[in-house]
Amino acid sequence: MPEDNNNGWVSWSKHVLKELERLNEGQTQIKNDIQSIKTSLTRVSIVEEQIKEIKNWKNSIGEVYSPTQLAEHKKEIEQLKSFKTKAVTVFAVVQFLVTIILTYLGMG
């Protein structure tokens, strides 16, 4: 009878050892999952900070210039570019005409 009892203990201890190993593997997997979650949370936190910075920048730029003002100034700049082109063209034509007139008067 003692041998039968001893044999039962050997198989029970093997069973307990296998269960402990399984639980240890599960705990290791949980630790890895927690580490992965912490890494993801860190990334989310960084993105959240960047979003806050962008919102702050948007608010500060909104106080300086509104989108409507930007559109108006863009139109004004386009008008000034057009005026500059016309003015340079007119100046070149007038200068050419003055040169022709002076040449004509100098020959005459």
N, CA, C and O atoms as a GROMACS GRO file, in nm:
protein
  432
    1MET      N    1   0.079  -0.120   0.000
    1MET     CA    2   0.000   0.000   0.000
    1MET      C    3   0.084   0.127   0.000
    1MET      O    4   0.047   0.223  -0.066
    2PRO      N    5   0.196   0.130   0.072
    2PRO     CA    6   0.275   0.251   0.067
    2PRO      C    7   0.327   0.282  -0.074
    2PRO      O    8   0.340   0.398  -0.111
    3GLU      N    9   0.356   0.178  -0.150
    3GLU     CA   10   0.405   0.204  -0.285
    3GLU      C   11   0.296   0.267  -0.370
    3GLU      O   12   0.324   0.356  -0.449
    4ASP      N   13   0.173   0.221  -0.356
    4ASP     CA   14   0.061   0.275  -0.432
    4ASP      C   15   0.036   0.421  -0.396
    4ASP      O   16   0.007   0.504  -0.482
    5ASN      N   17   0.047   0.451  -0.266
    5ASN     CA   18   0.032   0.588  -0.219
    5ASN      C   19   0.145   0.675  -0.272
    5ASN      O   20   0.123   0.790  -0.311
    6ASN      N   21   0.265   0.620  -0.273
    6ASN     CA   22   0.382   0.693  -0.322
    6ASN      C   23   0.369   0.717  -0.472
    6ASN      O   24   0.404   0.825  -0.521
    7ASN      N   25   0.319   0.619  -0.546
    7ASN     CA   26   0.301   0.632  -0.689
    7ASN      C   27   0.198   0.741  -0.719
    7ASN      O   28   0.213   0.818  -0.814
    8GLY      N   29   0.092   0.748  -0.639
    8GLY     CA   30  -0.008   0.852  -0.655
    8GLY      C   31   0.050   0.990  -0.632
    8GLY      O   32   0.016   1.086  -0.702
    9TRP      N   33   0.137   1.002  -0.534
    9TRP     CA   34   0.201   1.130  -0.507
    9TRP      C   35   0.290   1.172  -0.621
    9TRP      O   36   0.294   1.289  -0.656
   10VAL      N   37   0.363   1.078  -0.682
   10VAL     CA   38   0.453   1.109  -0.794
   10VAL      C   39   0.370   1.162  -0.911
   10VAL      O   40   0.408   1.263  -0.972
   11SER      N   41   0.260   1.096  -0.944
   11SER     CA   42   0.180   1.145  -1.057
   11SER      C   43   0.113   1.278  -1.021
   11SER      O   44   0.102   1.366  -1.106
   12TRP      N   45   0.069   1.294  -0.895
   12TRP     CA   46   0.009   1.420  -0.853
   12TRP      C   47   0.111   1.534  -0.856
   12TRP      O   48   0.079   1.644  -0.900
   13SER      N   49   0.233   1.507  -0.812
   13SER     CA   50   0.336   1.612  -0.813
   13SER      C   51   0.370   1.652  -0.956
   13SER      O   52   0.397   1.769  -0.982
   14LYS      N   53   0.369   1.555  -1.050
   14LYS     CA   54   0.393   1.588  -1.192
   14LYS      C   55   0.280   1.676  -1.244
   14LYS      O   56   0.304   1.773  -1.316
   15HIS      N   57   0.159   1.641  -1.207
   15HIS     CA   58   0.043   1.720  -1.249
   15HIS      C   59   0.052   1.863  -1.194
   15HIS      O   60   0.029   1.960  -1.266
   16VAL      N   61   0.085   1.875  -1.066
   16VAL     CA   62   0.099   2.007  -1.003
   16VAL      C   63   0.210   2.086  -1.069
   16VAL      O   64   0.196   2.206  -1.093
   17LEU      N   65   0.322   2.020  -1.099
   17LEU     CA   66   0.435   2.087  -1.164
   17LEU      C   67   0.395   2.138  -1.303
   17LEU      O   68   0.431   2.250  -1.340
   18LYS      N   69   0.322   2.057  -1.379
   18LYS     CA   70   0.276   2.100  -1.512
   18LYS      C   71   0.181   2.220  -1.500
   18LYS      O   72   0.188   2.313  -1.580
   19GLU      N   73   0.094   2.217  -1.403
   19GLU     CA   74   0.002   2.329  -1.382
   19GLU      C   75   0.077   2.457  -1.346
   19GLU      O   76   0.045   2.565  -1.394
   20LEU      N   77   0.178   2.442  -1.259
   20LEU     CA   78   0.258   2.560  -1.222
   20LEU      C   79   0.332   2.616  -1.343
   20LEU      O   80   0.342   2.738  -1.359
   21GLU      N   81   0.384   2.528  -1.428
   21GLU     CA   82   0.452   2.575  -1.550
   21GLU      C   83   0.354   2.645  -1.642
   21GLU      O   84   0.386   2.749  -1.700
   22ARG      N   85   0.234   2.590  -1.656
   22ARG     CA   86   0.131   2.652  -1.741
   22ARG      C   87   0.093   2.790  -1.687
   22ARG      O   88   0.080   2.886  -1.762
   23LEU      N   89   0.075   2.798  -1.556
   23LEU     CA   90   0.041   2.925  -1.494
   23LEU      C   91   0.154   3.026  -1.510
   23LEU      O   92   0.129   3.144  -1.530
   24ASN      N   93   0.278   2.979  -1.501
   24ASN     CA   94   0.393   3.068  -1.518
   24ASN      C   95   0.398   3.122  -1.661
   24ASN      O   96   0.426   3.240  -1.682
   25GLU      N   97   0.371   3.035  -1.758
   25GLU     CA   98   0.367   3.080  -1.898
   25GLU      C   99   0.256   3.183  -1.917
   25GLU      O  100   0.274   3.284  -1.986
   26GLY      N  101   0.142   3.157  -1.857
   26GLY     CA  102   0.030   3.252  -1.867
   26GLY      C  103   0.066   3.386  -1.804
   26GLY      O  104   0.033   3.492  -1.858
   27GLN      N  105   0.134   3.381  -1.691
   27GLN     CA  106   0.175   3.505  -1.623
   27GLN      C  107   0.277   3.580  -1.708
   27GLN      O  108   0.273   3.703  -1.716
   28THR      N  109   0.369   3.508  -1.770
   28THR     CA  110   0.468   3.571  -1.858
   28THR      C  111   0.399   3.638  -1.976
   28THR      O  112   0.435   3.749  -2.014
   29GLN      N  113   0.298   3.570  -2.033
   29GLN     CA  114   0.224   3.629  -2.144
   29GLN      C  115   0.149   3.754  -2.100
   29GLN      O  116   0.144   3.853  -2.173
   30ILE      N  117   0.092   3.750  -1.981
   30ILE     CA  118   0.022   3.868  -1.929
   30ILE      C  119   0.119   3.984  -1.910
   30ILE      O  120   0.086   4.098  -1.941
   31LYS      N  121   0.238   3.955  -1.859
   31LYS     CA  122   0.340   4.060  -1.842
   31LYS      C  123   0.376   4.120  -1.977
   31LYS      O  124   0.390   4.242  -1.989
   32ASN      N  125   0.393   4.035  -2.080
   32ASN     CA  126   0.425   4.086  -2.214
   32ASN      C  127   0.311   4.172  -2.268
   32ASN      O  128   0.335   4.277  -2.328
   33ASP      N  129   0.188   4.127  -2.247
   33ASP     CA  130   0.073   4.205  -2.292
   33ASP      C  131   0.067   4.340  -2.221
   33ASP      O  132   0.039   4.442  -2.284
   34ILE      N  133   0.092   4.340  -2.093
   34ILE     CA  134   0.091   4.466  -2.016
   34ILE      C  135   0.199   4.560  -2.067
   34ILE      O  136   0.175   4.680  -2.079
   35GLN      N  137   0.317   4.507  -2.098
   35GLN     CA  138   0.425   4.590  -2.150
   35GLN      C  139   0.386   4.649  -2.286
   35GLN      O  140   0.415   4.765  -2.315
   36SER      N  141   0.322   4.568  -2.368
   36SER     CA  142   0.275   4.616  -2.499
   36SER      C  143   0.172   4.726  -2.481
   36SER      O  144   0.174   4.826  -2.554
   37ILE      N  145   0.082   4.710  -2.386
   37ILE     CA  146  -0.020   4.812  -2.359
   37ILE      C  147   0.046   4.941  -2.310
   37ILE      O  148   0.007   5.050  -2.350
   38LYS      N  149   0.145   4.928  -2.223
   38LYS     CA  150   0.216   5.047  -2.173
   38LYS      C  151   0.283   5.121  -2.288
   38LYS      O  152   0.281   5.244  -2.294
   39THR      N  153   0.344   5.045  -2.379
   39THR     CA  154   0.409   5.108  -2.495
   39THR      C  155   0.306   5.181  -2.580
   39THR      O  156   0.329   5.294  -2.624
   40SER      N  157   0.191   5.118  -2.602
   40SER     CA  158   0.085   5.182  -2.681
   40SER      C  159   0.034   5.308  -2.611
   40SER      O  160   0.010   5.409  -2.676
   41LEU      N  161   0.017   5.302  -2.481
   41LEU     CA  162  -0.030   5.418  -2.406
   41LEU      C  163   0.071   5.532  -2.414
   41LEU      O  164   0.033   5.649  -2.422
   42THR      N  165   0.199   5.499  -2.412
   42THR     CA  166   0.302   5.602  -2.425
   42THR      C  167   0.289   5.670  -2.561
   42THR      O  168   0.297   5.793  -2.570
   43ARG      N  169   0.270   5.590  -2.665
   43ARG     CA  170   0.253   5.648  -2.800
   43ARG      C  171   0.129   5.737  -2.806
   43ARG      O  172   0.133   5.847  -2.862
   44VAL      N  173   0.021   5.689  -2.748
   44VAL     CA  174  -0.103   5.768  -2.747
   44VAL      C  175  -0.082   5.899  -2.670
   44VAL      O  176  -0.131   6.004  -2.711
   45SER      N  177  -0.009   5.892  -2.562
   45SER     CA  178   0.019   6.011  -2.483
   45SER      C  179   0.100   6.112  -2.563
   45SER      O  180   0.075   6.233  -2.557
   46ILE      N  181   0.198   6.063  -2.638
   46ILE     CA  182   0.280   6.152  -2.721
   46ILE      C  183   0.193   6.218  -2.828
   46ILE      O  184   0.204   6.338  -2.851
   47VAL      N  185   0.108   6.140  -2.893
   47VAL     CA  186   0.020   6.196  -2.996
   47VAL      C  187  -0.075   6.297  -2.934
   47VAL      O  188  -0.104   6.401  -2.994
   48GLU      N  189  -0.125   6.268  -2.815
   48GLU     CA  190  -0.215   6.360  -2.745
   48GLU      C  191  -0.146   6.493  -2.718
   48GLU      O  192  -0.206   6.599  -2.736
   49GLU      N  193  -0.021   6.488  -2.676
   49GLU     CA  194   0.055   6.611  -2.651
   49GLU      C  195   0.074   6.690  -2.780
   49GLU      O  196   0.062   6.812  -2.781
   50GLN      N  197   0.103   6.619  -2.890
   50GLN     CA  198   0.120   6.687  -3.018
   50GLN      C  199  -0.010   6.752  -3.063
   50GLN      O  200  -0.009   6.862  -3.118
   51ILE      N  201  -0.121   6.686  -3.039
   51ILE     CA  202  -0.251   6.743  -3.074
   51ILE      C  203  -0.278   6.868  -2.992
   51ILE      O  204  -0.329   6.968  -3.044
   52LYS      N  205  -0.244   6.863  -2.863
   52LYS     CA  206  -0.262   6.981  -2.779
   52LYS      C  207  -0.177   7.098  -2.830
   52LYS      O  208  -0.223   7.212  -2.833
   53GLU      N  209  -0.053   7.068  -2.869
   53GLU     CA  210   0.034   7.173  -2.921
   53GLU      C  211  -0.023   7.233  -3.049
   53GLU      O  212  -0.019   7.355  -3.068
   54ILE      N  213  -0.077   7.149  -3.136
   54ILE     CA  214  -0.136   7.197  -3.261
   54ILE      C  215  -0.259   7.283  -3.232
   54ILE      O  216  -0.280   7.387  -3.295
   55LYS      N  217  -0.341   7.239  -3.136
   55LYS     CA  218  -0.459   7.318  -3.099
   55LYS      C  219  -0.417   7.454  -3.043
   55LYS      O  220  -0.476   7.557  -3.076
   56ASN      N  221  -0.316   7.454  -2.957
   56ASN     CA  222  -0.267   7.581  -2.902
   56ASN      C  223  -0.215   7.671  -3.013
   56ASN      O  224  -0.242   7.791  -3.013
   57TRP      N  225  -0.139   7.613  -3.107
   57TRP     CA  226  -0.087   7.692  -3.219
   57TRP      C  227  -0.202   7.748  -3.301
   57TRP      O  228  -0.200   7.865  -3.340
   58LYS      N  229  -0.302   7.664  -3.328
   58LYS     CA  230  -0.418   7.708  -3.406
   58LYS      C  231  -0.490   7.822  -3.336
   58LYS      O  232  -0.529   7.920  -3.399
   59ASN      N  233  -0.508   7.809  -3.205
   59ASN     CA  234  -0.575   7.915  -3.131
   59ASN      C  235  -0.495   8.044  -3.133
   59ASN      O  236  -0.552   8.152  -3.148
   60SER      N  237  -0.363   8.034  -3.118
   60SER     CA  238  -0.282   8.155  -3.118
   60SER      C  239  -0.277   8.218  -3.256
   60SER      O  240  -0.278   8.341  -3.268
   61ILE      N  241  -0.271   8.136  -3.360
   61ILE     CA  242  -0.269   8.192  -3.496
   61ILE      C  243  -0.407   8.249  -3.529
   61ILE      O  244  -0.417   8.346  -3.604
   62GLY      N  245  -0.512   8.189  -3.473
   62GLY     CA  246  -0.647   8.238  -3.496
   62GLY      C  247  -0.668   8.376  -3.435
   62GLY      O  248  -0.748   8.456  -3.485
   63GLU      N  249  -0.597   8.404  -3.328
   63GLU     CA  250  -0.607   8.536  -3.266
   63GLU      C  251  -0.536   8.641  -3.352
   63GLU      O  252  -0.574   8.758  -3.351
   64VAL      N  253  -0.434   8.601  -3.424
   64VAL     CA  254  -0.357   8.695  -3.506
   64VAL      C  255  -0.423   8.714  -3.641
   64VAL      O  256  -0.441   8.827  -3.686
   65TYR      N  257  -0.459   8.606  -3.706
   65TYR     CA  258  -0.514   8.610  -3.841
   65TYR      C  259  -0.631   8.514  -3.852
   65TYR      O  260  -0.620   8.398  -3.814
   66SER      N  261  -0.741   8.562  -3.904
   66SER     CA  262  -0.854   8.472  -3.926
   66SER      C  263  -0.846   8.420  -4.070
   66SER      O  264  -0.778   8.481  -4.153
   67PRO      N  265  -0.910   8.312  -4.100
   67PRO     CA  266  -0.910   8.260  -4.238
   67PRO      C  267  -0.966   8.362  -4.338
   67PRO      O  268  -0.919   8.369  -4.452
   68THR      N  269  -1.064   8.440  -4.297
   68THR     CA  270  -1.120   8.542  -4.385
   68THR      C  271  -1.014   8.648  -4.417
   68THR      O  272  -1.000   8.690  -4.532
   69GLN      N  273  -0.940   8.690  -4.315
   69GLN     CA  274  -0.834   8.788  -4.337
   69GLN      C  275  -0.726   8.733  -4.430
   69GLN      O  276  -0.675   8.804  -4.516
   70LEU      N  277  -0.692   8.607  -4.412
   70LEU     CA  278  -0.593   8.545  -4.499
   70LEU      C  279  -0.640   8.545  -4.644
   70LEU      O  280  -0.562   8.574  -4.735
   71ALA      N  281  -0.767   8.513  -4.667
   71ALA     CA  282  -0.822   8.512  -4.802
   71ALA      C  283  -0.820   8.652  -4.862
   71ALA      O  284  -0.786   8.669  -4.980
   72GLU      N  285  -0.857   8.753  -4.783
   72GLU     CA  286  -0.856   8.891  -4.831
   72GLU      C  287  -0.714   8.936  -4.868
   72GLU      O  288  -0.693   9.000  -4.971
   73HIS      N  289  -0.619   8.903  -4.782
   73HIS     CA  290  -0.481   8.943  -4.810
   73HIS      C  291  -0.426   8.870  -4.932
   73HIS      O  292  -0.343   8.925  -5.005
   74LYS      N  293  -0.469   8.749  -4.953
   74LYS     CA  294  -0.426   8.676  -5.072
   74LYS      C  295  -0.476   8.747  -5.198
   74LYS      O  296  -0.403   8.762  -5.295
   75LYS      N  297  -0.603   8.790  -5.195
   75LYS     CA  298  -0.659   8.863  -5.309
   75LYS      C  299  -0.581   8.993  -5.332
   75LYS      O  300  -0.549   9.028  -5.446
   76GLU      N  301  -0.552   9.065  -5.224
   76GLU     CA  302  -0.477   9.190  -5.235
   76GLU      C  303  -0.338   9.167  -5.293
   76GLU      O  304  -0.291   9.246  -5.375
   77ILE      N  305  -0.273   9.061  -5.253
   77ILE     CA  306  -0.140   9.030  -5.305
   77ILE      C  307  -0.148   9.000  -5.454
   77ILE      O  308  -0.063   9.045  -5.531
   78GLU      N  309  -0.248   8.925  -5.496
   78GLU     CA  310  -0.266   8.895  -5.638
   78GLU      C  311  -0.290   9.024  -5.717
   78GLU      O  312  -0.237   9.041  -5.827
   79GLN      N  313  -0.369   9.116  -5.661
   79GLN     CA  314  -0.394   9.244  -5.727
   79GLN      C  315  -0.265   9.325  -5.737
   79GLN      O  316  -0.239   9.388  -5.840
   80LEU      N  317  -0.185   9.324  -5.631
   80LEU     CA  318  -0.059   9.398  -5.635
   80LEU      C  319   0.038   9.338  -5.737
   80LEU      O  320   0.110   9.412  -5.803
   81LYS      N  321   0.040   9.209  -5.750
   81LYS     CA  322   0.126   9.145  -5.850
   81LYS      C  323   0.082   9.186  -5.990
   81LYS      O  324   0.165   9.217  -6.076
   82SER      N  325  -0.049   9.186  -6.011
   82SER     CA  326  -0.103   9.227  -6.141
   82SER      C  327  -0.069   9.373  -6.170
   82SER      O  328  -0.028   9.407  -6.281
   83PHE      N  329  -0.085   9.458  -6.070
   83PHE     CA  330  -0.053   9.601  -6.086
   83PHE      C  331   0.095   9.619  -6.118
   83PHE      O  332   0.131   9.700  -6.204
   84LYS      N  333   0.180   9.547  -6.050
   84LYS     CA  334   0.324   9.557  -6.072
   84LYS      C  335   0.359   9.520  -6.216
   84LYS      O  336   0.437   9.589  -6.281
   85THR      N  337   0.300   9.412  -6.265
   85THR     CA  338   0.325   9.369  -6.403
   85THR      C  339   0.281   9.478  -6.501
   85THR      O  340   0.354   9.509  -6.595
   86LYS      N  341   0.164   9.534  -6.479
   86LYS     CA  342   0.114   9.640  -6.567
   86LYS      C  343   0.202   9.764  -6.559
   86LYS      O  344   0.233   9.824  -6.662
   87ALA      N  345   0.243   9.802  -6.438
   87ALA     CA  346   0.326   9.922  -6.420
   87ALA      C  347   0.461   9.906  -6.488
   87ALA      O  348   0.509   9.999  -6.553
   88VAL      N  349   0.522   9.790  -6.474
   88VAL     CA  350   0.653   9.767  -6.538
   88VAL      C  351   0.637   9.770  -6.690
   88VAL      O  352   0.722   9.825  -6.760
   89THR      N  353   0.530   9.712  -6.740
   89THR     CA  354   0.505   9.712  -6.885
   89THR      C  355   0.485   9.854  -6.937
   89THR      O  356   0.543   9.892  -7.038
   90VAL      N  357   0.402   9.932  -6.867
   90VAL     CA  358   0.378  10.071  -6.908
   90VAL      C  359   0.508  10.151  -6.902
   90VAL      O  360   0.536  10.229  -6.993
   91PHE      N  361   0.588  10.133  -6.798
   91PHE     CA  362   0.714  10.204  -6.785
   91PHE      C  363   0.808  10.169  -6.901
   91PHE      O  364   0.874  10.257  -6.956
   92ALA      N  365   0.814  10.042  -6.938
   92ALA     CA  366   0.901  10.001  -7.049
   92ALA      C  367   0.854  10.062  -7.179
   92ALA      O  368   0.935  10.108  -7.259
   93VAL      N  369   0.723  10.063  -7.202
   93VAL     CA  370   0.669  10.122  -7.325
   93VAL      C  371   0.697  10.272  -7.328
   93VAL      O  372   0.740  10.324  -7.431
   94VAL      N  373   0.674  10.342  -7.218
   94VAL     CA  374   0.699  10.487  -7.213
   94VAL      C  375   0.848  10.514  -7.234
   94VAL      O  376   0.884  10.606  -7.307
   95GLN      N  377   0.933  10.437  -7.174
   95GLN     CA  378   1.077  10.457  -7.190
   95GLN      C  379   1.116  10.433  -7.336
   95GLN      O  380   1.200  10.506  -7.390
   96PHE      N  381   1.058  10.333  -7.400
   96PHE     CA  382   1.087  10.306  -7.540
   96PHE      C  383   1.041  10.423  -7.628
   96PHE      O  384   1.113  10.465  -7.718
   97LEU      N  385   0.921  10.474  -7.599
   97LEU     CA  386   0.870  10.588  -7.678
   97LEU      C  387   0.956  10.712  -7.658
   97LEU      O  388   0.983  10.784  -7.755
   98VAL      N  389   0.999  10.738  -7.536
   98VAL     CA  390   1.085  10.853  -7.509
   98VAL      C  391   1.217  10.837  -7.584
   98VAL      O  392   1.268  10.934  -7.639
   99THR      N  393   1.270  10.719  -7.587
   99THR     CA  394   1.396  10.694  -7.658
   99THR      C  395   1.378  10.720  -7.807
   99THR      O  396   1.464  10.780  -7.871
  100ILE      N  397   1.266  10.674  -7.862
  100ILE     CA  398   1.239  10.697  -8.006
  100ILE      C  399   1.222  10.846  -8.034
  100ILE      O  400   1.275  10.897  -8.133
  101ILE      N  401   1.149  10.916  -7.948
  101ILE     CA  402   1.128  11.060  -7.967
  101ILE      C  403   1.259  11.135  -7.958
  101ILE      O  404   1.287  11.222  -8.041
  102LEU      N  405   1.343  11.102  -7.858
  102LEU     CA  406   1.471  11.170  -7.844
  102LEU      C  407   1.562  11.140  -7.962
  102LEU      O  408   1.637  11.226  -8.008
  103THR      N  409   1.556  11.018  -8.011
  103THR     CA  410   1.637  10.982  -8.127
  103THR      C  411   1.588  11.059  -8.249
  103THR      O  412   1.670  11.108  -8.326
  104TYR      N  413   1.460  11.070  -8.266
  104TYR     CA  414   1.402  11.140  -8.379
  104TYR      C  415   1.437  11.290  -8.371
  104TYR      O  416   1.474  11.351  -8.471
  105LEU      N  417   1.425  11.350  -8.248
  105LEU     CA  418   1.456  11.491  -8.232
  105LEU      C  419   1.606  11.515  -8.251
  105LEU      O  420   1.645  11.620  -8.300
  106GLY      N  421   1.688  11.421  -8.212
  106GLY     CA  422   1.834  11.436  -8.227
  106GLY      C  423   1.876  11.427  -8.372
  106GLY      O  424   1.977  11.487  -8.409
  107MET      N  425   1.805  11.356  -8.454
  107MET     CA  426   1.840  11.344  -8.596
  107MET      C  427   1.787  11.460  -8.678
  107MET      O  428   1.841  11.492  -8.784
  108GLY      N  429   1.683  11.520  -8.629
  108GLY     CA  430   1.613  11.623  -8.704
  108GLY      C  431   1.673  11.755  -8.704
  108GLY      O  432   1.620  11.847  -8.765
   0.00000   0.00000   0.00000
